[in-house]
Amino acid sequence: MPENWDRFWDAWNIRQTLEVLRTAQGSARTRKMDMRIRQYLGCFEGLEVIELGSGIGTQSLIMSLKGAQVTLVDSSKNALDRAKEFFKKFALSPTCCQTDIFRLPHNLFKKFDISMSFGTVEHFLQDDQRKESIKIHHRLLKDNGISFISVPNKMSPHYRLFSFLVKKTHIAKGPLEKPFDTFELIKYAKQAGFRYCETFGSSLFEFDYLMPHVYMPVQAQIPMKFDDRYAHSLTLFAIR
């Protein structure tokens, strides 16, 4: 519900947001995304990017700083207000659209070079919603556009341990979520019509950078063979 996310983002402040940005800029996920963007699209300058369920738009800001034009979509007004404050610190101004991702304006479809989401689609618990949310990423893209869809990894020991502790101790409350595995992400991406898809993990040494209070500040400079299977964050990379 939007009001739940409004309460969540209302508690955030600029200091906390800047710390998340610092962590995200150095994360394995960002490095692996950068590599693919430069390989398939060449550079960031002038790219049209849309982030669904954007929250404060951390990853979009990173791309905007490199020259991309970004659109943030979120159902929470507070999230978008925080995002505008966040971008303003860097003399940037994103295009914002307050709406549910299942009710996007039709003029957004087939407009973007990159569609992406981070910690969004796992909150859709029904299979038809999960499938449709990935299809929407595809519909937003120009031909040969690319998508990044990042979710909690069902196989991650970090995620399983944290989820177990939350259930047992009630130390945190938030919207329900259901993690993904590689098979589910690839299956829905192919059904959505993507012509190429793969998944990659962030780093075995990282928790999700949106939870800085449990983040482990160990950066793997050389990708480990277990990252793609056991990292906390699993990301779908797909080409339309």
N, C-alpha and C positions, 0 to 999 in steps of 0.2 A: 504494500500500500504506500502511496506517495507520502502520507503523513509520517509513516515510520522512518522513511529516509530523510524527511525534513528534520526530524528530531536528531537523527544520527549526524547529519552535516551541520546542524546548528551548533554542535559542541566543538567543531573544528575552528582553529585559529591560524593566522598566517605563519607563526613560528613553526607550528606543527606541520603545516603544509610545505614549507620550505625544506624541512628535514626529510619529508617523504620524497620531494623532488631530488634532493642530493643523493638519497639512497637509490632511487629509480635510475638516475643517470649512470650510476656505476654498476647496475645490475646485469647479470648474464642475459636476462630476457631482452633488455634493451639492446645489448651488443648483438645478439643473434637476430633481432628484428632489423637492426641497421644493416647488417651484412646482406640480408635478403632484399631489402628495399634498394640498396645500391646496386645489387646484382641484377634485379629485374626492372627497376624503374630509373636507375642511373643516379639521381640526386633528389634532394628534398625540395629544392627551389621550385615554387609554383605548383606543387602537388596539392590536389583537393582531397582532404582527409575528413572522415566523419567518425566520431566515437559514440557508440551507443551505451546508454547507462553510464555516462561519462563521470558522474560525481564531480570532483574538482578538476578533472581533465589533465592529470599529471603527464600521461604519455603524449597527449595532444600538445601540451605546452612544450615538451622536449622537441617534438617535430616542428612546431611553430617557430621555435628559436632557430631552427635550421632552414627556415624559409617556406614551410608548408602553410596553406590556408586551411584552417580547421573549423569544423562545425561540431558543436557539442549537443548531444541529445540526452535529456534526463527528465524524468517525471517530477523530480523534486525541485521546487523553486529555490530552496535554500542551497542545494548543491550548485545550481547554476550561478547564484549570487556569489558564492564562495569562489567559484571558478573565475568569474569576472574580476574579483579582487586579486586573485592569484595571478592572472595574466597581466593585469594592470601594473603589477610590480615590475614587469619587464617591458612596459610600454607596448603591450600587445592587446588585441581585442578579438576574442573568438565570436563566431556566429553561434547563437544559442537558440535551441528549440526545446521548449518545455512540453513534452508529450510522452506517452507510452510508446515503446518501440513498435507495437502492433498497430499503431494509429499514425504512422508517419505520413506527412504530406506527400502526395504523388510526385510533386516536382523535385523531390530528392532522389528518386530512383534513376539509376544509370548515369549518375552525375559525378561519382567520385573515383579517384585513383586508388584510394585505400579506405576500406571500412574495417572497423575494429571494435573490440570490447574487451574489458578486463574485469573479471569478477562479476559478470552480469548474467550470462545464460544459465549458470548453475542454479539460479533462484527460480527458474521455471522447472517445476517438479514433474509435470506431465510430459509424456513422450511427444505428443503432438505439438506442444508449445516449444519444446527443446528443438524439435525438427524445424518448426516455422521460424524460430529466432535465428537459426543459422541460414535459412533460406533468405531471410531479410538482408543479411550481410551481402549475399550474392546479388540481390536485386538492386542494391545501392550502387553497384560498381559499373564503371564503363567496361567495355570489352578489354580484356587483358589486365583489368584491375586486380588488386590483391587484398586478401583479408587476413587479419590476425584475430583469433578468438582465444582468449586466455581464461582458463578455468582451474579450480582446484583439481589436483590429480588423485584419483581414487586409489592409486597404488602407492602414494607417498606415505612413508612412515611418519613424517612431520605432521601431515594433515590428519592422519588417523589418530595419532596421539593427542593432538590439540582438540579434535572433535570428541574424543573419549573424555578428556578432562572437563570440557565444557558441559557435557551431558551429566557427568558425575557430580560436579561441584557447582554448576550454575553460575560460574564466574563471569559469563558474558551472555548477553541476550541480543538477538538480531534476527533478521529475516531467515526463514528456512532455506536450506540449499542442499543440492544433491550433486556430488562431484562426478566428473567424467573420467572415462578411460580412453585410450587411443582408439580402440575399435569403434566406440560410439561416435566420437568426433569425426573420424574418417567416413563412417557410414552415412551420417547426416550431411556431411559436406558433398559427398558424391550424389546423394539424393537431391541436394539443392541445385546441382548442375555445375559445380566446379570441375574444371577439366584436369586440374592437378591439385593434390593435397598431400600434406605430410604433417607430422607433429614433432615438436621438440620440447624438451624440458628447460626450465630456467637454470638452476644450479642445485646440486645436492646440498650445497652449503648455505642456501638461502631459504628463508621463509618469505611469504608474500610481503613486499615492501609497503603495502597499505596497513600492515600491522607492525609498526616500528618498535613497539614495546616487546615483541617476541622475535624481532629480526636478529639473525646471527651474522655479525659483521665480518664474515670470512668470504672473500671473493676468490673464486677459482679462475685463475688466469688461463689454464689449459682445460678445455672441456673434458669432463670425466665420462667414462663409458656408461655409468649408471644414471647420468642426468636425465636422459630422455624417458627412463622408466620410473625413477623414484623421486624426482624433484617435486617440490610442493606445487609449483605452477606448471601446468601443461598447456602448450599453445598450439592451436591449429594454424598452419600457414596454407593458404589456398589461393589459386589463381582462377579467375573467371575465363 
